[in-house]
């Protein structure tokens, strides 16, 4: 995950993730890595099965 976020930081300002509540370990990891949980999906999201959304600023 560190490698992916380091690469993303070179090209983007934010990282957006969509997942599901049942993946508790993944959700815990995202929180520990500094992702902030959102109330809803970003506009234009096409993944209608997801029920948890995260955003992290890459600065």
N, C-alpha and C positions, 0 to 999 in steps of 0.2 A: 504494500500500500504506500509506503514511503517513496519508493521509486516512481510510482504512478503520480503521486501528488507533486513530487519534485519536478517531473516532466511537465505536468499540467501548469505549474506555477510559471514556467518559462513561456507559456503560450496563452494563458487565460487569467482572468482576474477572480473567477469563482468556479467552484465545482458543485454540481447539483447531482443528487442521488435519489433514486426512487427504489423502494423496497416494500416488504410486507412485515406486519407486526410479528408473525410467527417466527421470523428469523431473529430471535432475541439476541443471540451472540453477535450477529452482524450489526444490529442496532446499537448494542453496547459499544462495539468497536468504533462505529461512526461517531458516537458521542464523545468517546475518549480521544478521538483524533481532532476534536474541535468542530465537528459539524453541528449546526443548529437545526433543530427540527422545525419544519414549516407546518402551517395549519392546513395547507392544501397544495396540490401539484401546481407547478408553473403553468401558465397559459400555454396551450399548444401541446401539452403532454398527450401522448397517444397510448400510454400504458394504463388502461382502465382497471386493471386488477390490483395495482399497487395501492397501499393504504397508509404509507409513511413516506415522508419526503424530507430531504436534508439539503442544506446549503452551507458551503464553507468558503470564506474569503481567502484567497491565495496571495497574501501580500508578504 
